[in-house]
């Protein structure tokens, strides 16, 4: 039976349409697969393995999370190199920006004679006006505020560091202090070695236990003005009133010359800065030798002025020859004044005299002659200012015909007397005699230089100043190192023990804790770390917790015994610091211990300041090469 024509046509049309649909579907699938493969390969080559690729007809859909906007854009660019960019559908996300790390806060404080300057980066919550006011209150001088701020919270340990830095600066007239969270570094200058040691001990005691400190305090050679040598020869031999030298070699030469001239007893020159000429030791040696040739008298070198005074009765011919030889031998910068006293031809009874005495209690009595009412008021006012208003008793009288330089001699003598703990001053037209006791070994040299400068050339003065060690203050605290040694001795005889597996102090160890508490009460506020240690038996975490609990238990025991523990800290070290073999019972017993250790300052290493770090980072970013330049630089580096 033959099908109708229209059915055949319809059937052919339907079959053709099905074949077309099948071919189109196959072609689209092939295009999708090819596009997806090409785009995925391009992304992998660029390092974007985080991106997902999905084909949807002619579209290429990109999904995934990029770490930043630049990475997302780079992934789009890589996909656009394989397919038309209009076909790329961006459904990628960008990871949220993480919290920026806080900058390193620090403050550099510099103090000198010109004032205080502070520079650095501080939290915006820090009251900078209050900080500058605290610094200004230290000496009333100007404060230069060069600080920058950042809007971040104050880090832990910042306030302790700033408070301690200001407290330390109050003790240091010339210093640089760097304060950062939990750390303060101090660089300063002390006037002497004793002052250096005192400052180190005070600053160490004052620091909170949680604060790390670094100390670098130097004691440079002092500046001596005037630069002075004074040597005398009498019936008892030679002696120094003052001696200054610019270095050890010069000191040894001057001392050797004095020994050849009859120096009696040991003496050493003060080494310092301020010599008027590199040939200072030459002038000193020549002057001492000349005085020894004359016989008796005194020679004073004050900067470039030399005064040689012979005793009365010295032969004129000998004096003239020695002085002539000395004048020709001295270096050019030095000027010699030679004095040969004239013999007394008249009986001069009752020469004018002024005297003042200072008792060990500080009471001053003045007697003798002064030229007029104005001078007497001047001397009285000066004495009360120098010694204390209530400490001075005046019994002077006005006398005419006194030497023209009498006011200078009296006032200079009183200034010299004020340097002594106790002593006596006698002023006559021919001499200024000062004797007494000082607690400073440099006083004799200082007074000699003072009188030499004030009285002028060719003026005679006599000093008899004895040095005595100053009495120890009744409330002086022992050195922290001594305290540490005493605690070690106590524990060597009886160590602190605990109940097994607990932080309870054993009953037979309470007497040991009592002895240690007594020592610490005597030592005052020292920075101390109470360390707990265990053996290696048991789990490490449990040992750490047990050692911390035992160290804290000892700290609590000390507090219960009224020991000030604000500067103490308790720290457990577990089994990490053994001192004996943990494989034996004896070794394990030694490792189970409590240690009292001083928290000592750290060594200071120079580091760049906060602003220097910011400037370096800015310069680095400005000088950073572009992508092409970086490629060339990397290639050059590879060639090397």
DOMI-185494 format. One line per field, with one value per residue (C-alpha): residue number from 1; x, y, z. Coordinates in steps of 0.05 Angstrom, whole numbers, plus 5000, padded with zeros to 4 digits. Layout:
# DOMI-185494
resi: c(NUM|...)
xx: c(X|...)
yy: c(Y|...)
zz: c(Z|...)
***
This chain:
# DOMI-185494
resi: c(1|2|3|4|5|6|7|8|9|10|11|12|13|14|15|16|17|18|19|20|21|22|23|24|25|26|27|28|29|30|31|32|33|34|35|36|37|38|39|40|41|42|43|44|45|46|47|48|49|50|51|52|53|54|55|56|57|58|59|60|61|62|63|64|65|66|67|68|69|70|71|72|73|74|75|76|77|78|79|80|81|82|83|84|85|86|87|88|89|90|91|92|93|94|95|96|97|98|99|100|101|102|103|104|105|106|107|108|109|110|111|112|113|114|115|116|117|118|119|120|121|122|123|124|125|126|127|128|129|130|131|132|133|134|135|136|137|138|139|140|141|142|143|144|145|146|147|148|149|150|151|152|153|154|155|156|157|158|159|160|161|162|163|164|165|166|167|168|169|170|171|172|173|174|175|176|177|178|179|180|181|182|183|184|185|186|187|188|189|190|191|192|193|194|195|196|197|198|199|200|201|202|203|204|205|206|207|208|209|210|211|212|213|214|215|216|217|218|219|220|221|222|223|224|225|226|227|228|229|230|231|232|233|234|235|236|237|238|239|240|241|242|243|244|245|246|247|248|249|250|251|252|253|254|255|256|257|258|259|260|261|262|263|264|265|266|267|268|269|270|271|272|273|274|275|276|277|278|279|280|281|282|283|284|285|286|287|288|289|290|291|292|293|294|295|296|297|298|299|300|301|302|303|304|305|306|307|308|309|310|311|312|313|314|315|316|317|318|319|320|321|322|323|324|325|326|327|328|329|330|331|332|333|334|335|336|337|338|339|340|341|342|343|344|345|346|347|348|349|350|351|352|353|354|355|356|357|358|359|360|361|362|363|364|365|366|367|368|369|370|371|372|373|374|375|376|377|378|379|380|381|382|383|384|385|386|387|388|389|390|391|392|393|394|395|396|397|398|399|400|401|402|403|404|405|406|407|408|409|410|411|412|413|414|415|416|417|418|419|420|421|422|423|424|425|426|427|428|429|430|431|432|433|434|435|436|437|438|439|440|441|442|443|444|445|446|447|448|449|450|451|452|453|454|455|456|457|458|459|460|461|462|463|464|465|466|467|468|469|470|471|472|473|474|475|476|477|478|479|480|481|482|483|484|485|486|487|488|489|490|491|492|493|494|495|496|497|498|499|500|501|502|503|504|505|506|507|508|509|510|511|512|513|514|515|516|517|518|519|520|521|522|523|524|525|526|527|528|529|530|531|532|533|534|535|536|537|538|539|540|541|542|543|544|545|546|547|548|549|550|551|552|553|554|555|556|557|558|559|560|561|562|563|564|565|566|567|568|569|570|571|572|573|574|575|576|577|578|579|580|581|582|583|584|585|586|587|588|589|590|591|592|593|594|595|596|597|598|599|600|601|602|603|604|605|606|607|608|609|610|611|612|613|614|615|616|617|618|619|620|621|622|623|624|625|626|627|628|629|630|631|632|633|634|635|636|637|638|639|640)
xx: c(5000|5028|5036|5006|5055|5046|5062|5127|5146|5129|5169|5230|5226|5222|5281|5323|5305|5325|5392|5405|5389|5435|5492|5482|5482|5546|5579|5559|5586|5652|5657|5641|5693|5745|5732|5732|5797|5832|5811|5828|5897|5909|5889|5933|5993|5983|5977|5902|5886|5835|5788|5734|5713|5645|5621|5549|5540|5585|5592|5650|5632|5689|5676|5720|5749|5809|5855|5850|5822|5887|5887|5814|5829|5890|5847|5797|5855|5882|5813|5806|5868|5833|5761|5728|5721|5647|5638|5672|5622|5655|5622|5687|5690|5746|5767|5752|5811|5846|5859|5924|5978|5991|6055|6114|6104|6165|6186|6257|6270|6334|6354|6413|6430|6388|6323|6284|6262|6217|6206|6171|6104|6054|5981|5929|5899|5963|5954|6013|6000|6003|6067|6101|6078|6110|6175|6173|6165|6232|6274|6227|6264|6234|6205|6205|6147|6163|6117|6069|6006|5971|5898|5911|5900|5957|5997|6011|6069|6066|6044|6095|6150|6130|6122|6189|6223|6199|6220|6289|6297|6286|6351|6392|6409|6442|6411|6375|6318|6282|6214|6174|6122|6154|6225|6263|6335|6375|6440|6468|6531|6552|6601|6642|6648|6614|6557|6551|6545|6495|6451|6453|6430|6375|6348|6349|6311|6259|6239|6175|6190|6150|6192|6257|6310|6376|6428|6489|6516|6586|6632|6678|6738|6718|6731|6780|6780|6827|6876|6920|6984|7008|7071|7103|7170|7183|7222|7180|7191|7148|7074|7019|6960|6931|6952|6917|6940|6910|6926|6962|7028|7028|7008|7065|7116|7091|7090|7160|7187|7154|7185|7253|7239|7224|7150|7130|7073|7031|6993|6959|6939|6867|6861|6813|6802|6822|6898|6920|6974|6996|7062|7029|7070|7135|7117|7098|7162|7206|7172|7177|7250|7264|7231|7272|7336|7316|7303|7237|7175|7115|7100|7029|7009|6939|6923|6980|7003|7060|7074|7137|7146|7212|7218|7247|7322|7334|7399|7385|7438|7412|7340|7357|7396|7342|7286|7325|7336|7263|7238|7280|7260|7185|7139|7119|7047|7066|7080|7123|7114|7171|7169|7227|7199|7237|7265|7227|7264|7213|7180|7108|7064|6991|6983|6911|6877|6810|6790|6731|6718|6666|6648|6628|6557|6559|6565|6608|6642|6676|6725|6777|6782|6743|6753|6685|6611|6595|6647|6623|6551|6576|6617|6559|6509|6555|6570|6496|6481|6538|6530|6458|6426|6421|6489|6532|6557|6593|6642|6683|6705|6719|6792|6823|6886|6874|6905|6867|6857|6830|6757|6778|6821|6766|6710|6755|6775|6702|6684|6740|6718|6648|6677|6700|6659|6694|6756|6789|6807|6859|6870|6931|6963|7016|6978|6911|6913|6859|6857|6802|6768|6732|6692|6709|6779|6776|6765|6839|6852|6789|6805|6876|6850|6797|6846|6897|6844|6812|6875|6914|6986|7042|6994|7011|6962|6971|6926|6922|6861|6851|6806|6761|6713|6641|6601|6553|6480|6444|6388|6432|6406|6454|6474|6424|6481|6497|6424|6424|6487|6458|6396|6439|6477|6412|6387|6453|6442|6368|6330|6257|6216|6143|6092|6095|6059|6033|6051|6046|6111|6135|6131|6206|6221|6182|6243|6282|6227|6229|6305|6297|6240|6284|6339|6291|6261|6331|6346|6286|6256|6299|6277|6272|6246|6224|6236|6203|6237|6218|6249|6229|6182|6110|6082|6117|6053|6038|6110|6104|6039|6068|6131|6089|6044|6104|6137|6072|6064|6132|6113|6049|6089|6134|6074|6045|6110|6102|6157|6144|6137|6115|6181|6179|6152|6139|6157|6153|6203|6181|6234|6267|6328|6357|6422|6433|6419|6345|6362|6384|6344|6399|6396|6321|6323|6371|6327|6266|6284|6264|6314|6315|6346|6358|6326|6387|6388|6399|6456|6436|6441|6430|6366|6332|6277|6204|6208|6272|6236|6178|6225|6263|6198|6176|6242|6239|6169|6189|6251|6214|6222|6163|6145|6190|6247|6239|6245|6309|6336|6321|6355|6417|6418|6414|6472|6514)
yy: c(5000|5066|5121|5188|5240|5290|5236|5220|5293|5301|5240|5263|5331|5302|5255|5313|5357|5303|5293|5368|5372|5315|5346|5414|5383|5345|5409|5450|5397|5396|5472|5473|5420|5454|5523|5495|5456|5516|5565|5516|5505|5580|5591|5534|5562|5629|5595|5604|5533|5561|5582|5535|5535|5514|5518|5536|5536|5590|5621|5605|5616|5628|5614|5610|5658|5702|5726|5798|5840|5839|5763|5762|5811|5770|5707|5743|5766|5696|5668|5723|5699|5634|5655|5720|5763|5774|5699|5700|5706|5729|5698|5698|5726|5763|5741|5794|5837|5812|5857|5896|5881|5936|5976|5972|6027|6060|6127|6153|6205|6246|6291|6338|6408|6439|6404|6341|6316|6256|6222|6158|6125|6120|6096|6150|6134|6157|6226|6260|6327|6292|6257|6322|6355|6299|6307|6383|6376|6339|6402|6456|6460|6458|6392|6380|6335|6300|6240|6208|6170|6108|6088|6021|5999|6003|5938|5900|5929|5998|6037|6004|6020|6094|6103|6071|6112|6177|6154|6134|6200|6238|6207|6219|6290|6264|6202|6170|6123|6078|6053|5999|5949|5907|5935|5998|6011|6065|6096|6149|6183|6185|6233|6177|6102|6106|6145|6094|6036|6074|6090|6019|5992|6044|6035|5959|5962|6011|5970|5928|5853|5844|5896|5879|5933|5945|5991|6022|6075|6101|6141|6181|6219|6283|6352|6386|6461|6491|6435|6437|6409|6435|6407|6429|6413|6428|6398|6335|6322|6331|6324|6339|6384|6370|6332|6327|6287|6274|6199|6143|6157|6230|6211|6162|6214|6266|6217|6193|6265|6278|6214|6238|6304|6270|6253|6223|6173|6146|6193|6187|6240|6249|6231|6277|6324|6397|6398|6464|6431|6361|6379|6386|6329|6362|6428|6392|6350|6410|6452|6398|6387|6462|6465|6407|6442|6505|6464|6484|6520|6507|6503|6509|6495|6523|6513|6549|6591|6566|6598|6578|6606|6594|6597|6659|6655|6621|6644|6696|6670|6599|6623|6665|6609|6556|6603|6623|6551|6534|6593|6571|6497|6506|6495|6560|6561|6562|6627|6626|6671|6664|6692|6699|6729|6789|6779|6814|6876|6905|6876|6870|6852|6836|6825|6829|6762|6731|6662|6616|6547|6495|6440|6369|6389|6444|6504|6561|6616|6675|6722|6773|6836|6861|6926|6960|6950|6932|6876|6850|6846|6812|6760|6746|6738|6693|6649|6641|6622|6572|6540|6553|6614|6587|6555|6618|6660|6725|6760|6802|6874|6930|6950|7001|6994|6922|6897|6913|6839|6823|6813|6764|6725|6721|6701|6650|6620|6613|6580|6531|6518|6501|6441|6409|6368|6406|6449|6516|6576|6629|6689|6734|6783|6731|6666|6630|6569|6516|6452|6401|6336|6317|6256|6265|6244|6297|6355|6370|6376|6417|6466|6474|6491|6537|6579|6581|6609|6658|6685|6694|6685|6688|6682|6633|6586|6525|6464|6409|6369|6297|6248|6204|6151|6177|6139|6087|6110|6074|6055|6033|5970|5913|5899|5853|5805|5798|5782|5729|5697|5696|5660|5609|5596|5585|5536|5500|5482|5466|5467|5483|5418|5406|5353|5298|5318|5384|5458|5456|5473|5416|5430|5420|5472|5529|5551|5557|5601|5643|5654|5674|5721|5755|5765|5794|5843|5870|5874|5919|5925|5881|5851|5777|5717|5657|5597|5529|5466|5393|5327|5291|5240|5246|5284|5348|5389|5367|5382|5452|5465|5437|5480|5543|5526|5515|5581|5618|5582|5609|5679|5673|5648|5709|5756|5722|5739|5813|5814|5869|5828|5880|5871|5795|5747|5672|5629|5553|5519|5447|5397|5441|5463|5402|5410|5336|5268|5250|5176|5173|5188|5235|5273|5278|5305|5360|5378|5387|5457|5530|5582|5656|5692|5767|5797|5832|5886|5862|5884|5941|5931|5991|5984|6031|6074|6070|6131|6104|6039|6076|6118|6056|6021|6083|6088|6014|6020|6081|6046|5980|5962|5952|5882|5889|5919|5864|5812|5845|5850|5777|5759|5799|5767|5699|5716|5732)
zz: c(5000|4980|5033|5016|4991|5047|5099|5064|5062|5135|5155|5116|5148|5217|5206|5178|5237|5286|5251|5253|5326|5340|5300|5333|5403|5387|5360|5421|5468|5431|5433|5507|5523|5480|5511|5582|5571|5540|5594|5650|5621|5615|5688|5712|5675|5710|5778|5787|5807|5856|5799|5774|5700|5674|5602|5587|5512|5485|5554|5601|5674|5724|5798|5861|5913|5896|5951|5926|5871|5831|5829|5805|5749|5728|5724|5678|5634|5629|5608|5556|5520|5501|5488|5470|5532|5518|5529|5598|5655|5721|5782|5824|5894|5931|6000|6053|6073|6135|6194|6183|6233|6283|6272|6319|6370|6401|6430|6429|6484|6483|6541|6545|6569|6514|6534|6517|6449|6437|6370|6349|6334|6391|6396|6383|6451|6485|6517|6484|6519|6587|6566|6544|6609|6649|6610|6618|6694|6698|6690|6665|6599|6529|6502|6427|6408|6342|6352|6302|6320|6293|6306|6340|6412|6461|6460|6523|6562|6529|6590|6636|6586|6580|6656|6670|6614|6646|6715|6690|6652|6717|6744|6680|6658|6594|6564|6505|6523|6474|6498|6463|6489|6543|6530|6550|6528|6563|6539|6587|6612|6685|6717|6750|6757|6825|6795|6739|6788|6831|6771|6745|6813|6821|6750|6757|6822|6795|6734|6737|6735|6671|6635|6599|6605|6572|6604|6573|6620|6607|6653|6606|6628|6665|6637|6685|6686|6700|6683|6745|6775|6842|6874|6939|6972|7046|7104|7102|7028|6966|6958|6908|6923|6854|6793|6725|6664|6596|6594|6631|6597|6618|6689|6695|6672|6721|6779|6761|6761|6829|6858|6834|6869|6935|6932|6998|6998|6941|6895|6828|6778|6755|6681|6644|6586|6581|6575|6543|6501|6481|6515|6583|6614|6588|6623|6687|6689|6675|6728|6782|6765|6770|6838|6863|6839|6878|6940|6973|6950|6906|6832|6804|6732|6717|6644|6608|6668|6712|6780|6817|6887|6924|6999|7032|7037|6970|6938|6885|6837|6841|6833|6771|6737|6748|6726|6664|6644|6657|6615|6556|6562|6570|6508|6475|6498|6572|6611|6674|6735|6785|6855|6904|6970|6997|7067|7123|7146|7194|7254|7231|7289|7283|7207|7181|7182|7165|7190|7182|7211|7192|7241|7222|7239|7187|7233|7206|7247|7214|7250|7230|7189|7129|7093|7098|7113|7041|7041|7108|7082|7018|7056|7104|7048|7008|7069|7086|7014|7012|7081|7101|7131|7201|7200|7198|7257|7238|7285|7237|7245|7197|7190|7141|7099|7077|7012|6948|6932|7003|6980|6926|6974|7027|6979|6943|7009|7031|6964|6975|7047|7023|6986|7052|7101|7157|7160|7174|7130|7145|7098|7106|7057|7039|7041|7039|7084|7079|7119|7132|7113|7049|7030|6956|6933|6877|6925|6936|6861|6850|6906|6881|6811|6840|6882|6827|6780|6829|6862|6798|6781|6832|6891|6946|6980|7025|7026|7077|7057|7082|7046|7087|7063|7071|7123|7095|7099|7154|7107|7049|7016|7001|6930|6894|6876|6950|6965|6910|6939|7010|6984|6948|7013|7051|6999|6997|7070|7064|6998|6991|6985|6969|6985|6931|6867|6897|6905|6981|7016|7061|7135|7145|7091|7123|7163|7098|7069|7132|7125|7052|7069|7121|7069|7018|7068|7080|7005|6989|6919|6873|6807|6822|6784|6826|6781|6789|6761|6760|6738|6674|6704|6681|6622|6601|6604|6675|6697|6667|6705|6770|6766|6754|6813|6858|6838|6850|6917|6940|6917|6958|7019|7015|7010|7072|7108|7089|7038|6985|6921|6871|6833|6836|6784|6786|6726|6717|6671|6681|6660|6607|6648|6683|6723|6735|6704|6705|6700|6773|6836|6861|6795|6795|6866|6845|6786|6831|6856|6867|6842|6860|6801|6791|6729|6699|6645|6574|6528|6482|6407|6361|6320|6273|6301|6280|6235|6203|6189|6157|6115|6092|6072|6034|5997|5980|5951|5910|5883|5869|5795|5748|5723|5663|5704|5755|5700|5675|5745|5759|5694|5713|5781|5748|5703|5763)
***
